[in-house]
Amino acid sequence: HVRLVESGGGSVQAGGSLRLACTASVNAADQNCMGWYRQAPGKEREGVASISTTGDDPTEYADSVTGRFTISQDNAKNTVYLQMVSLNPEDTAIYYCAAGLVLRGFCTVTRLYRFASRGQGVQVTVSS
């Protein structure tokens, strides 16, 4: 498995912004799909944003975050970022970074929580 280390969680008021970072322990090219999913208490896991580390597939976002969240990568640093703006209380959750190798199909948000490689999770709390 790839070791993933997340950072950047915290508490903000509604309308605020946060940026999460996820750094992989090995060359990101070995895992061609990375992204973030989240888990809120009492809710199902939700894939938030995915990115193809090779650029073969388009980035994808959950409908609930489209237009507010942006995923990006710095391959030189083996790091994927999630910029979150216009946060609202419904975004409160533990956010997990995940990485995997997709051999068939596309890098999509619904694959993320099935990958074996994932970070420890960071808490994001948005107050109203």
C-alpha positions as CSV (number, residue, x, y, z in Angstrom):
1,H,0.0,0.0,0.0
2,V,0.9,3.6,-0.5
3,R,1.4,5.6,2.7
4,L,-0.7,8.8,2.6
5,V,-0.3,11.7,5.0
6,E,-3.0,14.3,5.1
7,S,-2.9,17.8,6.6
8,G,-5.0,21.0,6.6
9,G,-8.1,20.1,8.4
10,G,-9.7,22.4,10.9
11,S,-12.6,24.4,12.0
12,V,-14.1,27.4,10.1
13,Q,-17.3,29.3,10.0
14,A,-19.7,29.0,7.1
15,G,-18.4,30.7,4.1
16,G,-14.9,30.0,5.0
17,S,-12.1,28.2,3.2
18,L,-9.7,25.4,3.9
19,R,-7.1,23.6,1.9
20,L,-6.3,19.9,2.5
21,A,-3.1,18.3,1.3
22,C,-2.2,14.6,0.8
23,T,1.3,13.5,0.3
24,A,2.1,10.0,-1.0
25,S,5.1,8.1,0.2
26,V,6.0,6.7,-3.3
27,N,5.9,8.1,-6.8
28,A,2.4,9.1,-7.5
29,A,2.6,7.6,-10.9
30,D,2.5,4.2,-9.3
31,Q,-1.1,5.1,-8.2
32,N,-2.9,6.6,-11.2
33,C,-6.0,7.7,-9.3
34,M,-6.1,9.8,-6.2
35,G,-8.7,11.9,-4.4
36,W,-10.7,12.6,-1.4
37,Y,-13.8,11.1,0.1
38,R,-15.6,12.1,3.3
39,Q,-17.5,10.5,6.1
40,A,-19.9,12.4,8.3
41,P,-21.6,10.9,11.4
42,G,-24.7,9.0,10.5
43,K,-24.1,9.4,6.8
44,E,-22.7,7.2,4.0
45,R,-19.2,7.8,2.7
46,E,-19.2,10.2,-0.2
47,G,-16.6,10.5,-2.9
48,V,-15.7,14.2,-3.1
49,A,-13.1,14.7,-5.8
50,S,-10.9,12.6,-7.9
51,I,-7.9,13.3,-10.1
52,S,-6.0,11.2,-12.6
53,T,-2.3,11.5,-11.7
54,T,-1.4,10.8,-15.3
55,G,-3.9,13.3,-16.7
56,D,-5.6,10.5,-18.7
57,D,-9.0,11.1,-17.1
58,P,-10.8,14.4,-16.2
59,T,-11.2,15.4,-12.6
60,E,-14.5,14.6,-11.1
61,Y,-16.5,16.1,-8.3
62,A,-19.5,15.1,-6.3
63,D,-22.5,17.3,-7.1
64,S,-22.6,18.6,-3.6
65,V,-19.2,20.3,-4.0
66,T,-19.0,21.2,-7.6
67,G,-18.1,24.8,-8.1
68,R,-16.8,25.1,-4.5
69,F,-14.0,22.5,-4.3
70,T,-11.0,22.2,-6.5
71,I,-8.6,19.2,-6.6
72,S,-5.1,19.7,-7.9
73,Q,-1.8,17.9,-7.8
74,D,1.9,18.6,-7.7
75,N,3.6,15.5,-9.1
76,A,7.0,16.7,-8.1
77,K,5.9,16.7,-4.5
78,N,3.7,13.6,-4.8
79,T,1.0,15.7,-3.3
80,V,-2.7,16.2,-4.1
81,Y,-4.6,19.2,-2.8
82,L,-8.2,19.9,-2.1
83,Q,-9.1,23.6,-2.0
84,M,-12.5,24.1,-0.4
85,V,-14.3,27.5,-0.5
86,S,-17.8,28.6,0.5
87,L,-17.9,25.9,3.1
88,N,-21.2,25.1,4.8
89,P,-22.1,23.0,7.8
90,E,-23.1,20.1,5.5
91,D,-19.4,19.8,4.6
92,T,-18.5,18.8,8.2
93,A,-16.9,15.4,8.1
94,I,-13.7,13.4,8.3
95,Y,-11.9,13.7,5.0
96,Y,-9.8,10.9,3.7
97,C,-7.3,10.8,1.0
98,A,-7.1,7.7,-1.1
99,A,-5.0,6.4,-3.9
100,G,-5.2,3.4,-6.2
101,L,-4.3,2.0,-9.6
102,V,-7.1,1.9,-12.1
103,L,-6.4,-0.5,-14.9
104,R,-9.9,-0.5,-16.5
105,G,-12.3,2.3,-16.6
106,F,-11.8,5.8,-15.3
107,C,-10.6,7.5,-12.2
108,T,-13.9,8.5,-10.5
109,V,-15.1,9.6,-7.1
110,T,-16.9,6.3,-6.5
111,R,-13.7,4.3,-6.7
112,L,-12.0,6.3,-4.0
113,Y,-13.4,4.7,-0.9
114,R,-12.7,1.2,-2.3
115,F,-9.0,1.8,-2.6
116,A,-6.8,0.0,0.0
117,S,-4.4,3.0,0.3
118,R,-5.9,5.7,2.4
119,G,-4.8,8.3,4.9
120,Q,-5.7,8.6,8.5
121,G,-8.3,11.2,7.9
122,V,-8.6,14.9,8.8
123,Q,-11.5,16.5,10.6
124,V,-13.2,19.4,8.8
125,T,-15.8,21.3,11.0
126,V,-17.9,24.1,9.6
127,S,-20.0,26.1,12.0
128,S,-23.0,28.2,11.1
